[in-house]
Amino acid sequence: MISYPMRRAGQLVLLALIFVCQIHLQAQFSGAASSGSAFSIPHAQLMQPEELNALLRARGVQKPFVLQVGSRVLFAQAHIPGAEFAGPGSQPAGLQLLQDKVARLPHKTLIVLYCGCCPWSRCPNVGPAYKLLLDLGFSNVKVLYIADNFGTNWVDKGFSVEQNR
């Protein structure tokens, strides 16, 4: 049988480990939020797939400029109709391509970015792309919130797609 002081010491060690883990997780989340991750994008700037689909199907409204900032392979397989490939936002070459795509646009243009390569919590592309557009002075930038991936959150819902041949 474990004595009370030994049990108490074990409980204190467990509490200390929990505390250290919480600090570590908070530091990781704070770092992610400040380093251009998907978590750094304000909630008000997120657009749901249903909202974008309705906007693209609506008649008589100005359509947004939709840019896919993920992989070329994903874009070729299926992408939102009218979207343009802007390169992976996590890579310097992708950010340069994105900058080139928007170079002649008025800064008030509605731009919708999306990736869809992986779950939102792990997406390396949308955060840096969003930050770049803000740094360039664009004031009407939205990011399509894709919780799981493009297939699940767009294609499987029956929304239109285009493919590169």
N, C-alpha and C positions, 0 to 999 in steps of 0.2 A: 504494500500500500504506500502511496506517495504521501509524504508529510505535507502539512499545510504550507510551510515556507517554500518547499520545492514546487508545489502546485502554483502558488502565487507568483514565483519567479518565472515559471513557464508562461503564465498568463501575461505577465509584463513583457516578456520577450515577444510573444505573439502580437500584443498591442503595438509594440515598437515596430515590428515588421509591417504591420498593416499601415501604420503612420508613414513609414518610409515609402511604401508602395504608392500611397495616395499622393505624396509629394512628387514622386517620380512621374506619375501619370499626369498630374497638373502641369508639371514642367513640360512634358511632351506636348500636351494639348495647347498650352500657351505658346510654345515654340511653333507649333503647326499653324496656329491662328495668325501669328505675326509674320510667318515666312512665305506667305502667298499660297497657302494650301486652300482647299475647298472650304475649310472652316473659316477662312478669313473673309469670305464673301458675306456681306450683310443679308440677313433673311429677306429684307424688303427687295433685294435685287434678284431673288430667285424666282423662276417661273416654272410652274408645274407643266408636265407634258400635255395635259388636257387643255390648259390655257393656250399654249403655243399652237396646238393643233387647231383649236377654234379660231385663233387669230389668222393662221395661214389659210383657212377655208373661208373666212369671211369675205364678202364682196364689198367693194367700195371703201376699203380701208388701206392705209399705207402698210405694206408688208415689211416686216423687219428684215434686216440683213443678217442671215443666219450663217454662222461659221462653226465648222467642226474643228476642234483643236486637239483631236486625238490622233490615232494612228491612220496612216494611209490605207492599210489593209482593211480596217474597220469601215472607213469611208467608202472604199470600193465595193465592199460586200453589201452595204445598205446605209443610206443616209437620208436625212430629212429632205423632201423635195425643195429644190432651189438652194439648198445649202452649198457653201463652198468649202473646200478643204483649205485650212489655214496652218497646217503643220502642228506637231505636238507642242503644246504650251510649256512643257517641262524642258525643252531643249532650245538652245540659242538659235539654231536654224529655224525651228518652228516659230519662235517669237519674231524673228526677222520676217518670215513669210507673212505672219499675222500683221505686222506693221506695214508691210507692202500692200496687203489687201485693203487696209483701211486708209491708206495715205491720202486718197482724194475725197474721202467722205466728209461731209459736214459733221462737226463735233456733236450735233444734237441728233444724229441718226440713231434710230433704235437698232441696236446690235444685240443679237442673242447668240451667246456662246454655248457650245455643248461638247461633251466628249463621249461618255458612255462606255469607256473601255473596262471599267471595273466599278465596284461599289463607291459611292460618293466619298465615304470615309477614307478611301485609299487613292482617289484620283489625283495624279500628279500634274494634270494639265490645265484644269479650269482656273485654279487660283492664280498661277503666274500670268495666264492670258488675260484674266480680268484685271489684274494689277497693271499690266502693261497698258491696256486701253485707258484706264483711269489716268495713268501717268502721262499719256499722250493728249489728255484733255477731253476725252469722250465722256459725255454726261448722261447718256441714256443707254447704259449697258446692263443687260440682264443675263443671267446664267440659267440654263435649263437644268432643273434639279432632277438628276437621274439617280435614284436611290440605289439601284442594283446594277443595271447595265442597259445598254441601248435595246437589246433584244427583249428583255423583260419589260422595261418601262416605256417602250415606244412600239416596237414591232408587234409584240404579243397583244397589245391593246387594239390592234387593227388599224393603227394610224398609217398613212401613206408613206412609202419609201421609194427612193430611186436607187439604182445600182449603176456602177460604172461597168462598161463592157470591155 
